[in-house]
Amino acid sequence: MTTLNQKLQQLLTIQDEAECARSFEAFCKDHFEDLPLPGENKLFDKAMWTASQFLSLSPADQAIVTKVSKRLETNLNQNPVVAGASQTAAKLVFSIKELVGQTKESAVNAWQEMLGSYSWSQMEPAGATRGVGTRLVSLGTFQQNIDDVQIQVNLGWLVDDDNLRLLLQAKDKDQNAIPEVEIKIFESDRGVVFARKTNQDGAMVAPSVKVGPGQYQIQVFYDDKVLETPFFRV
């Protein structure tokens, strides 16, 4: 009786790439209930990789992918070590939408812990408030020092419009305004989407910065140094 591995080896000897891909599709249909998880069988992974490059997914293929993905997800969730690592990685990016829902208190605490890991001091608590015609999710007011310069940031998200509200104040230890401190909004896929410097009053006000869905970070530049907030997802 021919084993699955023997069939996979025969499949990979097919020289025509399109025919190899079609044969792999037929193999998956014939052995739907016995397919291994990704990483369990190197021959299967190699065949799947080859097929994925030369044949688009059919509804049957998609069903296979969905089934294997669910099995893999279940396996990961049942493994406490892997599940714990996944949860830790997820916390590296904060979703500010959590502040609007029932988990607001825990979300606020998570954001403040992330700020603390970046050495930002939270001055005002984060939260969600109802504005005129829109919901404002506040990430609070927080500060950090660059040498003798104190940088204070007030950050909020206008939910209905996908806009960020951003205020920055820069002062020295004697409370003198510091101009030319640059603040940027960085998005993981698009790079810098906003940049502006403080004025002669040491202030920068941006009441409405259109951002859209994405993963963002606030960066402050002064005297060849940079301060960064944790990443947050809109």
C-alpha positions as CSV (number, residue, x, y, z in Angstrom):
1,M,0.0,0.0,0.0
2,T,1.4,3.4,-1.0
3,T,1.9,5.7,1.9
4,L,1.2,9.5,2.0
5,N,4.9,10.3,2.0
6,Q,5.4,8.1,-1.1
7,K,2.6,9.8,-2.9
8,L,4.1,13.2,-2.0
9,Q,7.5,12.1,-3.3
10,Q,5.9,11.0,-6.6
11,L,4.1,14.3,-6.7
12,L,7.3,16.3,-6.3
13,T,9.0,14.5,-9.2
14,I,6.5,16.0,-11.7
15,Q,8.5,18.3,-13.9
16,D,5.6,20.5,-15.1
17,E,4.8,23.0,-12.3
18,A,1.2,23.5,-13.2
19,E,0.6,19.7,-13.3
20,C,2.4,19.3,-10.0
21,A,0.1,21.9,-8.4
22,R,-3.0,20.2,-9.8
23,S,-1.8,16.9,-8.6
24,F,-1.3,18.3,-5.1
25,E,-4.8,19.7,-5.1
26,A,-6.1,16.2,-6.0
27,F,-3.9,14.7,-3.2
28,C,-5.4,17.1,-0.7
29,K,-9.0,16.3,-1.7
30,D,-8.3,12.5,-1.5
31,H,-6.7,12.7,1.9
32,F,-8.6,15.6,3.4
33,E,-9.0,13.9,6.8
34,D,-5.4,12.9,7.1
35,L,-3.6,16.1,6.2
36,P,-0.8,17.1,8.6
37,L,-0.4,20.4,10.4
38,P,2.1,22.9,8.9
39,G,5.6,21.9,10.2
40,E,4.7,18.3,10.9
41,N,5.6,16.9,7.5
42,K,8.4,18.5,5.5
43,L,7.4,16.8,2.2
44,F,3.8,18.0,2.6
45,D,5.1,21.6,3.4
46,K,7.3,21.5,0.3
47,A,4.5,20.3,-1.9
48,M,2.1,22.9,-0.5
49,W,4.6,25.7,-1.1
50,T,5.2,24.6,-4.7
51,A,1.4,24.3,-5.4
52,S,0.7,27.7,-3.8
53,Q,2.9,29.5,-6.3
54,F,1.2,28.1,-9.5
55,L,-2.4,27.4,-8.6
56,S,-5.0,29.8,-7.2
57,L,-7.1,28.5,-4.3
58,S,-10.3,26.9,-5.2
59,P,-13.2,26.7,-2.7
60,A,-12.1,23.1,-1.9
61,D,-8.5,24.4,-1.3
62,Q,-9.8,27.2,0.9
63,A,-11.7,24.6,3.0
64,I,-8.5,22.7,3.4
65,V,-6.6,25.8,4.5
66,T,-9.4,26.8,6.9
67,K,-9.4,23.3,8.5
68,V,-5.7,23.1,8.9
69,S,-5.5,26.7,10.3
70,K,-8.2,25.9,12.8
71,R,-6.4,22.8,13.9
72,L,-3.2,24.7,14.2
73,E,-4.9,27.5,16.2
74,T,-6.5,25.0,18.6
75,N,-3.1,23.3,19.1
76,L,-1.4,26.6,19.9
77,N,-4.1,27.7,22.3
78,Q,-3.8,24.4,24.2
79,N,-0.1,24.8,24.5
80,P,0.4,27.1,27.6
81,V,3.9,28.1,26.6
82,V,3.1,29.0,23.0
83,A,-0.2,30.7,24.1
84,G,1.6,32.8,26.7
85,A,4.2,33.9,24.1
86,S,1.4,34.8,21.7
87,Q,-0.4,36.9,24.3
88,T,2.9,38.7,25.1
89,A,3.5,39.5,21.5
90,A,0.0,40.8,21.1
91,K,0.6,43.3,23.9
92,L,3.4,44.9,21.9
93,V,0.8,46.8,19.9
94,F,-2.0,48.5,21.8
95,S,-5.5,48.6,20.1
96,I,-7.1,51.9,21.2
97,K,-10.5,50.5,20.2
98,E,-10.4,48.5,23.4
99,L,-10.9,51.8,25.3
100,V,-14.4,52.1,23.9
101,G,-15.7,48.7,25.0
102,Q,-16.3,46.9,28.2
103,T,-12.6,46.2,28.8
104,K,-11.8,49.9,29.0
105,E,-10.3,49.8,32.5
106,S,-8.0,46.9,31.7
107,A,-7.1,48.5,28.3
108,V,-6.2,51.8,30.1
109,N,-3.9,49.9,32.5
110,A,-2.3,48.0,29.6
111,W,-1.6,51.3,27.8
112,Q,-0.1,52.9,30.9
113,E,2.1,49.9,31.5
114,M,3.4,50.2,27.9
115,L,4.0,53.9,28.4
116,G,6.0,53.1,31.5
117,S,8.1,50.6,29.7
118,Y,9.1,53.4,27.3
119,S,9.8,55.7,30.3
120,W,6.8,58.0,29.8
121,S,5.1,59.3,32.9
122,Q,1.3,59.3,32.7
123,M,0.0,62.7,34.0
124,E,-3.7,62.3,33.2
125,P,-5.6,59.0,32.9
126,A,-6.7,57.7,29.6
127,G,-10.4,57.1,28.9
128,A,-13.3,57.6,26.5
129,T,-15.5,60.7,26.5
130,R,-18.5,61.9,24.4
131,G,-17.8,65.0,22.3
132,V,-20.1,66.9,20.0
133,G,-21.0,64.5,17.2
134,T,-18.1,62.2,17.8
135,R,-16.5,60.0,20.3
136,L,-13.1,61.0,21.6
137,V,-10.8,58.2,23.0
138,S,-8.1,59.8,25.0
139,L,-4.7,58.2,25.5
140,G,-4.0,60.7,28.2
141,T,-1.3,63.3,28.8
142,F,2.2,61.9,29.4
143,Q,5.7,63.3,29.6
144,Q,9.4,62.4,29.4
145,N,12.6,64.4,29.5
146,I,15.3,64.8,26.9
147,D,18.3,66.1,28.9
148,D,16.9,69.2,30.5
149,V,13.9,69.5,28.2
150,Q,10.5,68.2,29.3
151,I,8.3,66.9,26.5
152,Q,4.6,66.6,27.3
153,V,2.2,64.9,24.9
154,N,-1.6,64.9,24.8
155,L,-2.9,62.2,22.5
156,G,-6.5,61.3,21.5
157,W,-8.4,59.5,18.7
158,L,-11.6,60.8,17.2
159,V,-13.4,57.5,16.6
160,D,-16.0,58.6,14.0
161,D,-13.5,60.3,11.8
162,D,-10.3,58.2,12.2
163,N,-8.4,61.3,13.2
164,L,-5.7,61.7,15.8
165,R,-5.7,64.8,18.1
166,L,-2.2,65.7,19.1
167,L,-0.8,68.4,21.4
168,L,2.8,68.7,22.3
169,Q,4.5,71.1,24.8
170,A,8.3,71.5,25.2
171,K,9.9,73.4,28.0
172,D,13.3,73.5,29.8
173,K,13.8,73.1,33.5
174,D,13.1,76.8,34.1
175,Q,9.8,76.5,32.1
176,N,11.1,78.3,29.1
177,A,9.5,77.4,25.8
178,I,11.7,75.3,23.4
179,P,10.9,75.8,19.7
180,E,11.9,73.5,16.8
181,V,11.2,70.3,18.6
182,E,9.8,68.0,15.9
183,I,7.0,65.5,16.3
184,K,6.2,62.8,13.7
185,I,3.5,60.2,13.4
186,F,4.9,57.0,12.0
187,E,2.8,54.3,10.4
188,S,4.2,50.8,10.0
189,D,3.3,50.3,6.3
190,R,3.4,53.9,5.1
191,G,6.2,55.5,7.1
192,V,5.8,59.1,8.3
193,V,2.3,60.4,7.7
194,F,2.6,63.7,9.7
195,A,5.4,65.9,10.8
196,R,5.5,69.3,12.5
197,K,7.7,71.4,14.9
198,T,6.9,73.3,18.0
199,N,6.5,77.1,17.6
200,Q,8.1,79.9,19.5
201,D,5.8,79.1,22.5
202,G,7.2,75.6,22.5
203,A,3.9,74.2,21.4
204,M,2.5,72.1,18.5
205,V,-1.2,71.7,18.2
206,A,-2.8,69.3,15.7
207,P,-6.5,68.9,16.5
208,S,-7.3,66.6,13.5
209,V,-4.7,64.4,11.8
210,K,-6.3,62.0,9.3
211,V,-4.8,58.6,9.8
212,G,-7.2,55.8,8.9
213,P,-6.8,52.2,10.0
214,G,-3.2,51.3,10.8
215,Q,-0.4,50.8,13.3
216,Y,1.1,54.0,14.6
217,Q,3.8,55.4,16.8
218,I,4.5,59.0,18.0
219,Q,8.1,60.1,17.6
220,V,9.7,63.3,19.1
221,F,13.0,64.6,17.9
222,Y,15.3,67.1,19.7
223,D,19.0,67.7,19.6
224,D,19.8,64.4,17.7
225,K,17.7,62.4,20.2
226,V,14.4,60.7,19.8
227,L,11.6,59.7,22.1
228,E,9.0,57.2,21.0
229,T,5.6,56.0,22.3
230,P,4.6,52.4,22.2
231,F,2.9,51.3,18.9
232,F,-0.9,51.6,18.9
233,R,-3.4,50.4,16.4
234,V,-6.3,52.5,15.1
